[in-house]
Amino acid sequence: MKYHFVDSLIPFRKKNRSIDVLSIYQFLFQRYGIGKSLSHILCRFNGYNPNLRISKIGRSYVSEKLRRFFVNHTDFLDKSLKEYYNNNISNFIKLGSYKGFRHMMKYPSNGQRTRSNARTRRRFSIK
C-alpha cells in the first residue's frame, strides 16, 4: 500500500518493519532528528492518537499537514542534519581548536573524563 505522506523525502533510520505494522509514534520516531518527545508532540498537534496504526490514516487534511511539516523542515532532519554535524566537526578540526583535536583523537569532546569513563570512545582511537 502506498502512503501519500511517505516518499523519498522521508527516509528511515532502519527499515526493519513494514509501514503497515507501525503506529504513528513509531513511524515518526524512526526519523533521524525526531525523538520521543517530538514525535508525541507531532501526534498530539495533528490530533492523532500515538497508538493509531499508519494503515488507518486516510488521505486527509491532517495527513497533508504532517507531510508539509516534513517538506518544510528538511533542513533539520535526516541527511542534512547529519551533514550539518559532520561539517561542524570538520570545521573544528580545520581550525585546530581543542575540541577539534579531541574529535580527531577520538576522545570525548564535551568535558567528560577519560580516566575511568569513555572506554568505548577510546577503544576505537588510533594508537
Phi and psi in radians as a Rosetta constraint file:
Dihedral C 1 N 2 CA 2 C 2 CIRCULARHARMONIC -1.656 0.35
Dihedral N 2 CA 2 C 2 N 3 CIRCULARHARMONIC 2.202 0.35
Dihedral C 2 N 3 CA 3 C 3 CIRCULARHARMONIC -1.782 0.35
Dihedral N 3 CA 3 C 3 N 4 CIRCULARHARMONIC 2.393 0.35
Dihedral C 3 N 4 CA 4 C 4 CIRCULARHARMONIC -1.293 0.35
Dihedral N 4 CA 4 C 4 N 5 CIRCULARHARMONIC -0.350 0.35
Dihedral C 4 N 5 CA 5 C 5 CIRCULARHARMONIC -1.726 0.35
Dihedral N 5 CA 5 C 5 N 6 CIRCULARHARMONIC 0.097 0.35
Dihedral C 5 N 6 CA 6 C 6 CIRCULARHARMONIC -1.951 0.35
Dihedral N 6 CA 6 C 6 N 7 CIRCULARHARMONIC 2.009 0.35
Dihedral C 6 N 7 CA 7 C 7 CIRCULARHARMONIC -2.603 0.35
Dihedral N 7 CA 7 C 7 N 8 CIRCULARHARMONIC -2.854 0.35
Dihedral C 7 N 8 CA 8 C 8 CIRCULARHARMONIC -1.173 0.35
Dihedral N 8 CA 8 C 8 N 9 CIRCULARHARMONIC -0.295 0.35
Dihedral C 8 N 9 CA 9 C 9 CIRCULARHARMONIC -1.325 0.35
Dihedral N 9 CA 9 C 9 N 10 CIRCULARHARMONIC -0.219 0.35
Dihedral C 9 N 10 CA 10 C 10 CIRCULARHARMONIC -2.106 0.35
Dihedral N 10 CA 10 C 10 N 11 CIRCULARHARMONIC 1.326 0.35
Dihedral C 10 N 11 CA 11 C 11 CIRCULARHARMONIC -1.371 0.35
Dihedral N 11 CA 11 C 11 N 12 CIRCULARHARMONIC 2.862 0.35
Dihedral C 11 N 12 CA 12 C 12 CIRCULARHARMONIC -1.871 0.35
Dihedral N 12 CA 12 C 12 N 13 CIRCULARHARMONIC 2.775 0.35
Dihedral C 12 N 13 CA 13 C 13 CIRCULARHARMONIC -1.181 0.35
Dihedral N 13 CA 13 C 13 N 14 CIRCULARHARMONIC -0.826 0.35
Dihedral C 13 N 14 CA 14 C 14 CIRCULARHARMONIC -2.476 0.35
Dihedral N 14 CA 14 C 14 N 15 CIRCULARHARMONIC 2.586 0.35
Dihedral C 14 N 15 CA 15 C 15 CIRCULARHARMONIC -1.996 0.35
Dihedral N 15 CA 15 C 15 N 16 CIRCULARHARMONIC 1.123 0.35
Dihedral C 15 N 16 CA 16 C 16 CIRCULARHARMONIC -1.455 0.35
Dihedral N 16 CA 16 C 16 N 17 CIRCULARHARMONIC -0.711 0.35
Dihedral C 16 N 17 CA 17 C 17 CIRCULARHARMONIC -1.961 0.35
Dihedral N 17 CA 17 C 17 N 18 CIRCULARHARMONIC 2.834 0.35
Dihedral C 17 N 18 CA 18 C 18 CIRCULARHARMONIC -1.361 0.35
Dihedral N 18 CA 18 C 18 N 19 CIRCULARHARMONIC 2.762 0.35
Dihedral C 18 N 19 CA 19 C 19 CIRCULARHARMONIC -1.208 0.35
Dihedral N 19 CA 19 C 19 N 20 CIRCULARHARMONIC -0.484 0.35
Dihedral C 19 N 20 CA 20 C 20 CIRCULARHARMONIC -1.061 0.35
Dihedral N 20 CA 20 C 20 N 21 CIRCULARHARMONIC -0.567 0.35
Dihedral C 20 N 21 CA 21 C 21 CIRCULARHARMONIC -1.418 0.35
Dihedral N 21 CA 21 C 21 N 22 CIRCULARHARMONIC -0.406 0.35
Dihedral C 21 N 22 CA 22 C 22 CIRCULARHARMONIC -1.311 0.35
Dihedral N 22 CA 22 C 22 N 23 CIRCULARHARMONIC 2.574 0.35
Dihedral C 22 N 23 CA 23 C 23 CIRCULARHARMONIC -1.486 0.35
Dihedral N 23 CA 23 C 23 N 24 CIRCULARHARMONIC 2.964 0.35
Dihedral C 23 N 24 CA 24 C 24 CIRCULARHARMONIC -1.108 0.35
Dihedral N 24 CA 24 C 24 N 25 CIRCULARHARMONIC -0.696 0.35
Dihedral C 24 N 25 CA 25 C 25 CIRCULARHARMONIC -1.044 0.35
Dihedral N 25 CA 25 C 25 N 26 CIRCULARHARMONIC -0.803 0.35
Dihedral C 25 N 26 CA 26 C 26 CIRCULARHARMONIC -1.166 0.35
Dihedral N 26 CA 26 C 26 N 27 CIRCULARHARMONIC -0.659 0.35
Dihedral C 26 N 27 CA 27 C 27 CIRCULARHARMONIC -1.088 0.35
Dihedral N 27 CA 27 C 27 N 28 CIRCULARHARMONIC -0.803 0.35
Dihedral C 27 N 28 CA 28 C 28 CIRCULARHARMONIC -1.216 0.35
Dihedral N 28 CA 28 C 28 N 29 CIRCULARHARMONIC -0.653 0.35
Dihedral C 28 N 29 CA 29 C 29 CIRCULARHARMONIC -1.187 0.35
Dihedral N 29 CA 29 C 29 N 30 CIRCULARHARMONIC -0.388 0.35
Dihedral C 29 N 30 CA 30 C 30 CIRCULARHARMONIC -1.341 0.35
Dihedral N 30 CA 30 C 30 N 31 CIRCULARHARMONIC -0.161 0.35
Dihedral C 30 N 31 CA 31 C 31 CIRCULARHARMONIC -1.341 0.35
Dihedral N 31 CA 31 C 31 N 32 CIRCULARHARMONIC 2.472 0.35
Dihedral C 31 N 32 CA 32 C 32 CIRCULARHARMONIC -1.306 0.35
Dihedral N 32 CA 32 C 32 N 33 CIRCULARHARMONIC 2.145 0.35
Dihedral C 32 N 33 CA 33 C 33 CIRCULARHARMONIC 1.858 0.35
Dihedral N 33 CA 33 C 33 N 34 CIRCULARHARMONIC -0.144 0.35
Dihedral C 33 N 34 CA 34 C 34 CIRCULARHARMONIC -2.030 0.35
Dihedral N 34 CA 34 C 34 N 35 CIRCULARHARMONIC 2.060 0.35
Dihedral C 34 N 35 CA 35 C 35 CIRCULARHARMONIC -1.658 0.35
Dihedral N 35 CA 35 C 35 N 36 CIRCULARHARMONIC -2.924 0.35
Dihedral C 35 N 36 CA 36 C 36 CIRCULARHARMONIC -1.136 0.35
Dihedral N 36 CA 36 C 36 N 37 CIRCULARHARMONIC -0.826 0.35
Dihedral C 36 N 37 CA 37 C 37 CIRCULARHARMONIC -1.185 0.35
Dihedral N 37 CA 37 C 37 N 38 CIRCULARHARMONIC -0.708 0.35
Dihedral C 37 N 38 CA 38 C 38 CIRCULARHARMONIC -1.179 0.35
Dihedral N 38 CA 38 C 38 N 39 CIRCULARHARMONIC -0.615 0.35
Dihedral C 38 N 39 CA 39 C 39 CIRCULARHARMONIC -1.193 0.35
Dihedral N 39 CA 39 C 39 N 40 CIRCULARHARMONIC -0.640 0.35
Dihedral C 39 N 40 CA 40 C 40 CIRCULARHARMONIC -1.124 0.35
Dihedral N 40 CA 40 C 40 N 41 CIRCULARHARMONIC -0.728 0.35
Dihedral C 40 N 41 CA 41 C 41 CIRCULARHARMONIC -1.093 0.35
Dihedral N 41 CA 41 C 41 N 42 CIRCULARHARMONIC -0.746 0.35
Dihedral C 41 N 42 CA 42 C 42 CIRCULARHARMONIC -1.125 0.35
Dihedral N 42 CA 42 C 42 N 43 CIRCULARHARMONIC -0.683 0.35
Dihedral C 42 N 43 CA 43 C 43 CIRCULARHARMONIC -1.118 0.35
Dihedral N 43 CA 43 C 43 N 44 CIRCULARHARMONIC -0.821 0.35
Dihedral C 43 N 44 CA 44 C 44 CIRCULARHARMONIC -1.185 0.35
Dihedral N 44 CA 44 C 44 N 45 CIRCULARHARMONIC -0.663 0.35
Dihedral C 44 N 45 CA 45 C 45 CIRCULARHARMONIC -1.105 0.35
Dihedral N 45 CA 45 C 45 N 46 CIRCULARHARMONIC -0.665 0.35
Dihedral C 45 N 46 CA 46 C 46 CIRCULARHARMONIC -1.497 0.35
Dihedral N 46 CA 46 C 46 N 47 CIRCULARHARMONIC -0.064 0.35
Dihedral C 46 N 47 CA 47 C 47 CIRCULARHARMONIC 1.447 0.35
Dihedral N 47 CA 47 C 47 N 48 CIRCULARHARMONIC 0.334 0.35
Dihedral C 47 N 48 CA 48 C 48 CIRCULARHARMONIC -1.732 0.35
Dihedral N 48 CA 48 C 48 N 49 CIRCULARHARMONIC 2.569 0.35
Dihedral C 48 N 49 CA 49 C 49 CIRCULARHARMONIC -1.318 0.35
Dihedral N 49 CA 49 C 49 N 50 CIRCULARHARMONIC 2.300 0.35
Dihedral C 49 N 50 CA 50 C 50 CIRCULARHARMONIC -1.072 0.35
Dihedral N 50 CA 50 C 50 N 51 CIRCULARHARMONIC -0.346 0.35
Dihedral C 50 N 51 CA 51 C 51 CIRCULARHARMONIC -1.566 0.35
Dihedral N 51 CA 51 C 51 N 52 CIRCULARHARMONIC -0.032 0.35
Dihedral C 51 N 52 CA 52 C 52 CIRCULARHARMONIC -1.191 0.35
Dihedral N 52 CA 52 C 52 N 53 CIRCULARHARMONIC 2.348 0.35
Dihedral C 52 N 53 CA 53 C 53 CIRCULARHARMONIC -1.320 0.35
Dihedral N 53 CA 53 C 53 N 54 CIRCULARHARMONIC 2.622 0.35
Dihedral C 53 N 54 CA 54 C 54 CIRCULARHARMONIC -1.156 0.35
Dihedral N 54 CA 54 C 54 N 55 CIRCULARHARMONIC -0.525 0.35
Dihedral C 54 N 55 CA 55 C 55 CIRCULARHARMONIC -1.154 0.35
Dihedral N 55 CA 55 C 55 N 56 CIRCULARHARMONIC -0.339 0.35
Dihedral C 55 N 56 CA 56 C 56 CIRCULARHARMONIC -1.468 0.35
Dihedral N 56 CA 56 C 56 N 57 CIRCULARHARMONIC -0.233 0.35
Dihedral C 56 N 57 CA 57 C 57 CIRCULARHARMONIC -1.443 0.35
Dihedral N 57 CA 57 C 57 N 58 CIRCULARHARMONIC 2.222 0.35
Dihedral C 57 N 58 CA 58 C 58 CIRCULARHARMONIC -1.719 0.35
Dihedral N 58 CA 58 C 58 N 59 CIRCULARHARMONIC -3.000 0.35
Dihedral C 58 N 59 CA 59 C 59 CIRCULARHARMONIC -1.415 0.35
Dihedral N 59 CA 59 C 59 N 60 CIRCULARHARMONIC 1.891 0.35
Dihedral C 59 N 60 CA 60 C 60 CIRCULARHARMONIC -2.458 0.35
Dihedral N 60 CA 60 C 60 N 61 CIRCULARHARMONIC 3.090 0.35
Dihedral C 60 N 61 CA 61 C 61 CIRCULARHARMONIC -1.119 0.35
Dihedral N 61 CA 61 C 61 N 62 CIRCULARHARMONIC -0.684 0.35
Dihedral C 61 N 62 CA 62 C 62 CIRCULARHARMONIC -1.180 0.35
Dihedral N 62 CA 62 C 62 N 63 CIRCULARHARMONIC -0.728 0.35
Dihedral C 62 N 63 CA 63 C 63 CIRCULARHARMONIC -1.198 0.35
Dihedral N 63 CA 63 C 63 N 64 CIRCULARHARMONIC -0.559 0.35
Dihedral C 63 N 64 CA 64 C 64 CIRCULARHARMONIC -1.170 0.35
Dihedral N 64 CA 64 C 64 N 65 CIRCULARHARMONIC -0.632 0.35
Dihedral C 64 N 65 CA 65 C 65 CIRCULARHARMONIC -1.130 0.35
Dihedral N 65 CA 65 C 65 N 66 CIRCULARHARMONIC -0.674 0.35
Dihedral C 65 N 66 CA 66 C 66 CIRCULARHARMONIC -1.138 0.35
Dihedral N 66 CA 66 C 66 N 67 CIRCULARHARMONIC -0.718 0.35
Dihedral C 66 N 67 CA 67 C 67 CIRCULARHARMONIC -1.141 0.35
Dihedral N 67 CA 67 C 67 N 68 CIRCULARHARMONIC -0.722 0.35
Dihedral C 67 N 68 CA 68 C 68 CIRCULARHARMONIC -1.110 0.35
Dihedral N 68 CA 68 C 68 N 69 CIRCULARHARMONIC -0.569 0.35
Dihedral C 68 N 69 CA 69 C 69 CIRCULARHARMONIC -1.045 0.35
Dihedral N 69 CA 69 C 69 N 70 CIRCULARHARMONIC -0.795 0.35
Dihedral C 69 N 70 CA 70 C 70 CIRCULARHARMONIC -1.212 0.35
Dihedral N 70 CA 70 C 70 N 71 CIRCULARHARMONIC -0.628 0.35
Dihedral C 70 N 71 CA 71 C 71 CIRCULARHARMONIC -1.194 0.35
Dihedral N 71 CA 71 C 71 N 72 CIRCULARHARMONIC -0.701 0.35
Dihedral C 71 N 72 CA 72 C 72 CIRCULARHARMONIC -1.334 0.35
Dihedral N 72 CA 72 C 72 N 73 CIRCULARHARMONIC -0.419 0.35
Dihedral C 72 N 73 CA 73 C 73 CIRCULARHARMONIC -1.991 0.35
Dihedral N 73 CA 73 C 73 N 74 CIRCULARHARMONIC 0.616 0.35
Dihedral C 73 N 74 CA 74 C 74 CIRCULARHARMONIC -1.204 0.35
Dihedral N 74 CA 74 C 74 N 75 CIRCULARHARMONIC -0.317 0.35
Dihedral C 74 N 75 CA 75 C 75 CIRCULARHARMONIC -1.181 0.35
Dihedral N 75 CA 75 C 75 N 76 CIRCULARHARMONIC -0.483 0.35
Dihedral C 75 N 76 CA 76 C 76 CIRCULARHARMONIC -1.850 0.35
Dihedral N 76 CA 76 C 76 N 77 CIRCULARHARMONIC 0.221 0.35
Dihedral C 76 N 77 CA 77 C 77 CIRCULARHARMONIC -2.291 0.35
Dihedral N 77 CA 77 C 77 N 78 CIRCULARHARMONIC 2.633 0.35
Dihedral C 77 N 78 CA 78 C 78 CIRCULARHARMONIC 0.955 0.35
Dihedral N 78 CA 78 C 78 N 79 CIRCULARHARMONIC -2.147 0.35
Dihedral C 78 N 79 CA 79 C 79 CIRCULARHARMONIC -1.113 0.35
Dihedral N 79 CA 79 C 79 N 80 CIRCULARHARMONIC -0.722 0.35
Dihedral C 79 N 80 CA 80 C 80 CIRCULARHARMONIC -1.191 0.35
Dihedral N 80 CA 80 C 80 N 81 CIRCULARHARMONIC -0.567 0.35
Dihedral C 80 N 81 CA 81 C 81 CIRCULARHARMONIC -1.197 0.35
Dihedral N 81 CA 81 C 81 N 82 CIRCULARHARMONIC -0.719 0.35
Dihedral C 81 N 82 CA 82 C 82 CIRCULARHARMONIC -1.110 0.35
Dihedral N 82 CA 82 C 82 N 83 CIRCULARHARMONIC -0.740 0.35
Dihedral C 82 N 83 CA 83 C 83 CIRCULARHARMONIC -1.096 0.35
Dihedral N 83 CA 83 C 83 N 84 CIRCULARHARMONIC -0.676 0.35
Dihedral C 83 N 84 CA 84 C 84 CIRCULARHARMONIC -1.070 0.35
Dihedral N 84 CA 84 C 84 N 85 CIRCULARHARMONIC -0.821 0.35
Dihedral C 84 N 85 CA 85 C 85 CIRCULARHARMONIC -1.106 0.35
Dihedral N 85 CA 85 C 85 N 86 CIRCULARHARMONIC -0.758 0.35
Dihedral C 85 N 86 CA 86 C 86 CIRCULARHARMONIC -1.150 0.35
Dihedral N 86 CA 86 C 86 N 87 CIRCULARHARMONIC -0.647 0.35
Dihedral C 86 N 87 CA 87 C 87 CIRCULARHARMONIC -1.147 0.35
Dihedral N 87 CA 87 C 87 N 88 CIRCULARHARMONIC -0.672 0.35
Dihedral C 87 N 88 CA 88 C 88 CIRCULARHARMONIC -1.119 0.35
Dihedral N 88 CA 88 C 88 N 89 CIRCULARHARMONIC -0.752 0.35
Dihedral C 88 N 89 CA 89 C 89 CIRCULARHARMONIC -1.143 0.35
Dihedral N 89 CA 89 C 89 N 90 CIRCULARHARMONIC -0.765 0.35
Dihedral C 89 N 90 CA 90 C 90 CIRCULARHARMONIC -1.155 0.35
Dihedral N 90 CA 90 C 90 N 91 CIRCULARHARMONIC -0.546 0.35
Dihedral C 90 N 91 CA 91 C 91 CIRCULARHARMONIC -1.172 0.35
Dihedral N 91 CA 91 C 91 N 92 CIRCULARHARMONIC -0.719 0.35
Dihedral C 91 N 92 CA 92 C 92 CIRCULARHARMONIC -1.060 0.35
Dihedral N 92 CA 92 C 92 N 93 CIRCULARHARMONIC -0.706 0.35
Dihedral C 92 N 93 CA 93 C 93 CIRCULARHARMONIC -1.193 0.35
Dihedral N 93 CA 93 C 93 N 94 CIRCULARHARMONIC -0.732 0.35
Dihedral C 93 N 94 CA 94 C 94 CIRCULARHARMONIC -1.123 0.35
Dihedral N 94 CA 94 C 94 N 95 CIRCULARHARMONIC -0.651 0.35
Dihedral C 94 N 95 CA 95 C 95 CIRCULARHARMONIC -1.239 0.35
Dihedral N 95 CA 95 C 95 N 96 CIRCULARHARMONIC -0.342 0.35
Dihedral C 95 N 96 CA 96 C 96 CIRCULARHARMONIC 1.337 0.35
Dihedral N 96 CA 96 C 96 N 97 CIRCULARHARMONIC 0.458 0.35
Dihedral C 96 N 97 CA 97 C 97 CIRCULARHARMONIC -1.323 0.35
Dihedral N 97 CA 97 C 97 N 98 CIRCULARHARMONIC 2.919 0.35
Dihedral C 97 N 98 CA 98 C 98 CIRCULARHARMONIC -1.106 0.35
Dihedral N 98 CA 98 C 98 N 99 CIRCULARHARMONIC -0.687 0.35
Dihedral C 98 N 99 CA 99 C 99 CIRCULARHARMONIC -1.136 0.35
Dihedral N 99 CA 99 C 99 N 100 CIRCULARHARMONIC -0.685 0.35
Dihedral C 99 N 100 CA 100 C 100 CIRCULARHARMONIC -1.149 0.35
Dihedral N 100 CA 100 C 100 N 101 CIRCULARHARMONIC -0.655 0.35
Dihedral C 100 N 101 CA 101 C 101 CIRCULARHARMONIC -1.103 0.35
Dihedral N 101 CA 101 C 101 N 102 CIRCULARHARMONIC -0.724 0.35
Dihedral C 101 N 102 CA 102 C 102 CIRCULARHARMONIC -1.115 0.35
Dihedral N 102 CA 102 C 102 N 103 CIRCULARHARMONIC -0.687 0.35
Dihedral C 102 N 103 CA 103 C 103 CIRCULARHARMONIC -1.148 0.35
Dihedral N 103 CA 103 C 103 N 104 CIRCULARHARMONIC -0.726 0.35
Dihedral C 103 N 104 CA 104 C 104 CIRCULARHARMONIC -1.127 0.35
Dihedral N 104 CA 104 C 104 N 105 CIRCULARHARMONIC -0.671 0.35
Dihedral C 104 N 105 CA 105 C 105 CIRCULARHARMONIC -1.480 0.35
Dihedral N 105 CA 105 C 105 N 106 CIRCULARHARMONIC 0.041 0.35
Dihedral C 105 N 106 CA 106 C 106 CIRCULARHARMONIC 1.049 0.35
Dihedral N 106 CA 106 C 106 N 107 CIRCULARHARMONIC 0.681 0.35
Dihedral C 106 N 107 CA 107 C 107 CIRCULARHARMONIC -1.773 0.35
Dihedral N 107 CA 107 C 107 N 108 CIRCULARHARMONIC 2.832 0.35
Dihedral C 107 N 108 CA 108 C 108 CIRCULARHARMONIC -1.101 0.35
Dihedral N 108 CA 108 C 108 N 109 CIRCULARHARMONIC 2.393 0.35
Dihedral C 108 N 109 CA 109 C 109 CIRCULARHARMONIC -1.908 0.35
Dihedral N 109 CA 109 C 109 N 110 CIRCULARHARMONIC -0.016 0.35
Dihedral C 109 N 110 CA 110 C 110 CIRCULARHARMONIC -1.922 0.35
Dihedral N 110 CA 110 C 110 N 111 CIRCULARHARMONIC 0.520 0.35
Dihedral C 110 N 111 CA 111 C 111 CIRCULARHARMONIC 1.592 0.35
Dihedral N 111 CA 111 C 111 N 112 CIRCULARHARMONIC 0.103 0.35
Dihedral C 111 N 112 CA 112 C 112 CIRCULARHARMONIC -1.274 0.35
Dihedral N 112 CA 112 C 112 N 113 CIRCULARHARMONIC 2.665 0.35
Dihedral C 112 N 113 CA 113 C 113 CIRCULARHARMONIC -1.395 0.35
Dihedral N 113 CA 113 C 113 N 114 CIRCULARHARMONIC 2.658 0.35
Dihedral C 113 N 114 CA 114 C 114 CIRCULARHARMONIC -1.999 0.35
Dihedral N 114 CA 114 C 114 N 115 CIRCULARHARMONIC -0.097 0.35
Dihedral C 114 N 115 CA 115 C 115 CIRCULARHARMONIC -1.249 0.35
Dihedral N 115 CA 115 C 115 N 116 CIRCULARHARMONIC -0.803 0.35
Dihedral C 115 N 116 CA 116 C 116 CIRCULARHARMONIC -1.984 0.35
Dihedral N 116 CA 116 C 116 N 117 CIRCULARHARMONIC -0.218 0.35
Dihedral C 116 N 117 CA 117 C 117 CIRCULARHARMONIC -2.071 0.35
Dihedral N 117 CA 117 C 117 N 118 CIRCULARHARMONIC -3.013 0.35
Dihedral C 117 N 118 CA 118 C 118 CIRCULARHARMONIC 1.106 0.35
Dihedral N 118 CA 118 C 118 N 119 CIRCULARHARMONIC 0.599 0.35
Dihedral C 118 N 119 CA 119 C 119 CIRCULARHARMONIC -1.159 0.35
Dihedral N 119 CA 119 C 119 N 120 CIRCULARHARMONIC -0.699 0.35
Dihedral C 119 N 120 CA 120 C 120 CIRCULARHARMONIC -1.192 0.35
Dihedral N 120 CA 120 C 120 N 121 CIRCULARHARMONIC -0.611 0.35
Dihedral C 120 N 121 CA 121 C 121 CIRCULARHARMONIC -1.244 0.35
Dihedral N 121 CA 121 C 121 N 122 CIRCULARHARMONIC -0.673 0.35
Dihedral C 121 N 122 CA 122 C 122 CIRCULARHARMONIC -1.350 0.35
Dihedral N 122 CA 122 C 122 N 123 CIRCULARHARMONIC -0.396 0.35
Dihedral C 122 N 123 CA 123 C 123 CIRCULARHARMONIC -1.085 0.35
Dihedral N 123 CA 123 C 123 N 124 CIRCULARHARMONIC -0.573 0.35
Dihedral C 123 N 124 CA 124 C 124 CIRCULARHARMONIC -1.711 0.35
Dihedral N 124 CA 124 C 124 N 125 CIRCULARHARMONIC 0.208 0.35
Dihedral C 124 N 125 CA 125 C 125 CIRCULARHARMONIC -1.358 0.35
Dihedral N 125 CA 125 C 125 N 126 CIRCULARHARMONIC 2.807 0.35
Dihedral C 125 N 126 CA 126 C 126 CIRCULARHARMONIC -1.436 0.35
Dihedral N 126 CA 126 C 126 N 127 CIRCULARHARMONIC 2.238 0.35
